[in-house]
Amino acid sequence: MPGGALAMLELRGVSKVYGAARLIHALRGVDLKVQSGDYVAVMGPSGSGKSTLMNIVGCLDRPTRGVYLLEGQEVSRMNDDKLAGIRNRQVGFIFQTFNLLPRQTALRNVELPLIYRGVPGGERRRLAAGVLERVGLAEWASHKPNELSGGQQQRVAIARALVGRPRFLLADEPTGNLDSRSGQEIMVIIEELNRDGMTVIMVTHDPRIAAHARRVIQLYDGRIVADSPNSEPLDALEELRRIAAPEPPVEDGATGGGER
Amino acid sequence: MSLLEAVRVASAAVLSNRLRTFLTTLGVIIGVAAVIALVSVGEGASAMITGQIQSLGTNLILVRPASNRVVLTLEDAAGLARRVPSLSHVAPSVSASGTVKWGLNSYVSTVEGVTPAHLAVRNYEVAAGRFISESDVALNRRVAVVGQTVVGELFKGRHPLGQELVVLGQRFSVVGVLAEKGSSLGMDADDVVFIPVTTAQRLAGTNRLAVIYARLQGAALAPTTVAQVERIFEQHFGRPDQVLVQSQDELLDAVNTATRTLSLMLGAIAGISLLVGGIGIMNIMLVSVTERTREIGVRKAVGARSRDILTQFLVEALFISLAGGLIGILLGSLLASLIALFGGWDTAVSANSVAISFGFAAAVGVGFGLFPAMKAARLDPINSLRYE
């Protein structure tokens, strides 16, 4: 249960204030601990501070007040270059809009974090090809994003997030731009990754997506108003089977049988 | 990110929009080509004038009046020959452009009044007959020695020896024909009619000389001899600077200074177009940064530091400007050789102008690429990721 001393990431009294003339309090004293291997959904209406929280947890932004410890390291006071290093090694981002580089192949897109880590080309391609295979896109490696379906693009993005072996995945509405079946396929991959030990923090406003997580946090007006374990998380694979199942046999027979 | 990786990323970006890249590069191409072509024209002019001066002969010094009020005479020339032992020949001369007629043919050539020493001083040779002699000069004879161009133009191939010529309204008999000296860099040394200097002065109704050519015993004697000649004329006229005494080297220096100024001016004009090309690069790079805001956000999110983004865009600008520089050098060289071919004007593409314009193109790339690259590097990843 959350509360142990060995939290993988911990926010203590984190606040974020924007603006100069009119101050906007995006976060107001958030305390949060996430253990290694956790599967957390962050929910809340728009304007509740979800995005700000995600930016801070993802080391894209620094809190105005409070402390953010990642693996016991205080990242809230690091400079931009250090934060870039943390993002590169510890965080795997998955975005709603995939955010792939349009002119680069799937493989090159997956290689991207390794480029900034200085991994030599050969090894980079080998690692990238490995994770592409893991998300089931081995034969699509040389295709550009516009040649892939939305679901495939998101899987490339997941491969990109995984290739650097991050400490946690940070997913921002990962299924928001996908049809229900492709979205469910993505949820299956995320769930598998979590089962293999990957910590997942997912921001969503969709309760059916949040229902896959084992812990659900509700944000409202920059504060955590609820933080509850989900004792019966949805099984993504089962959901997928249900969606992907053929139409009821009766209907199937009616259209496909007889006359021909 | 390694530099090699930056080059790969930049070249991929630059090649993904070929037409735009080409149009951007065009500014630099035109600028560099203009620098190369115009400077080569300047250098060609310099080489031409240098060649003309050298074609006068070797180890020459020239004595000319500094103004119209100063009169140099044959006596002054004779005095020089007597008093300056380091001069092997002294050749006083007057010259004018004049109409030369033979029968019904007429031709405008350079008519030059000379003494026998002229042959040696100016490195002419006689092909047939004889040159102007001492007695021609002493007796003001109306005799002429003609160059090969005049032979061709006026006598149309007829043998000119013994023919009667009308020069400046007076009859002359042709006593000699010069061997062909050839035209050197645009100046035809064979387009000349030599007559005795005294005859020329009488025709012009003056005792002035235009110039005294003098040949040195050796090139090393030039500075001391020039000083000595200047001293002689300072005594003669009672004050300095009445005549210009110049060795060939000094003349070359003066001309080189003038042509260098010309080259510099042409180069500067061309440089301005290179600058305009640079502004074009900056413009497109700024557009590119805006267009690729999201890409920059993604790169930063997965761990690119500001300096990685800076390098990427700087390399891109450099890529465009250096490609433009290379193409511009080729185009400029081509242009220079076309000018030489069709303009009849010798051009010389120097390694210097190639190196300078290439370096300038690189500087333009870095200089004008820096601002857009810094703009890209400073983009905030959060807003960039949301940029539509």
Interface residues (C-beta under 8 A of the other chain):
Chain A: N55 G58 L60 D61 D80 D81 A84 G85 R87 N88 R89 F93 F95 N99 L100 L101 R103 Q104 L112 P113 I115 Y116 R117 G118 R160 G164
Chain B: M1 S2 E5 A12 A13 S16 R294 E295 G297 V298 R299 K300 A301 V302 G303 A304 R305 S306 R307 D308 P381 I382 L385
